[in-house]
Amino acid sequence: MNKSDDKEIDVFQNKCIRKILEVRWQDHVSTEELLERAEMEPLSRNVKRRRWKMIGHILKKDKNSNDAIALTWAPEGKRKRGRPKPTWRRMIEKEREEEGWKSWEEVRKDAVSTERSGDA
């Protein structure tokens, strides 16, 4: 999922909540207020949290498992000219850097430490 997918999901959620709560466009209710009334969070945030929960489970596995290898594998060779296509791997790499983790080993350590502390 990229930013436009996140936005589409959030717009759909807001549209559904507005219909359920019978909020008309003339009422000028902000998205934040709408989500507070519904006691919900944006679906895009929920998807991101679940994605990282799954990544945490993958990283807790043995380093030689297929899914852990696929997550940290770096392909070799040359790429085509132009802008790289957005992929799931590039998206999570970007999110990892935004969260402050410099390497997958740091993420693995955090995943294992949360498992031991009982937060998982």
C-alpha positions, 0 to 999 in steps of 0.5 A, a space after each residue: 500500500 502506498 499513500 494514495 491507497 492509505 488515503 482511499 481507505 481513509 476516505 472510504 471509512 469516513 464516508 461510511 462513518 458519516 452515513 452511519 452517524 447521519 452526518 451531512 456535509 453541511 454540518 462541517 464536521 472534521 475528520 478528527 471529530 468524526 473519528 472521535 465520535 465513532 471512537 475509531 482510528 483511521 484504518 490506514 493506521 490500523 493496517 500499518 500497525 498490523 503490518 508491523 506486528 506481522 513483521 515482528 512475528 517474522 523476525 522472531 523466527 529463525 533467521 534461516 526461515 524462508 520468510 525471514 530471508 525474504 524480508 531481509 534479502 537484498 537482490 544483486 544486479 542492475 535495475 532498469 532506468 527510471 524511477 523504481 516501482 513502489 514495492 512492499 519491500 521498499 515501503 517497509 524499508 522507508 517506514 523502518 527508517 522513519 521509525 528510527 531503526 537503521 537495520 533489520 537487526 535493530 528491529 529484530 532486537 526490539 521484536 524479541 524484547 517486546 516478546 519477552 516483556 509480554 507486550 506482543 
